[in-house]
């Protein structure tokens, strides 16, 4: 599976474009390990390799991650990271426990 297409690259906001929105920032792409418990929600992209967004793994945290890293990640059964083809743009607050 191609993790990111040229069309998606062009549609993603540039890095820092949503930094003033906090948890209201919109995630446009969701990556996940189909045989694991990691999920990455992309809110911004530098157009080449670096994403910013919400990473849900051992903990939930905002941070930077790279396309090249995602392409190398394998889950428990050795399956590669996939892009959720049915994902719709969603504010990242929807994925947070903000009690």
Buried (B, 14 or more C-beta within 10 A) or exposed (E): EEBBEEEBBEEBBEBEBBEEBEEEBBBBBBBBBEEBEBBBBBBBBBEEEBBBBBBBEEEBEBEEBEBEBBEEBEBEEEEBBBBEEEBEEEBBBEBEEEE
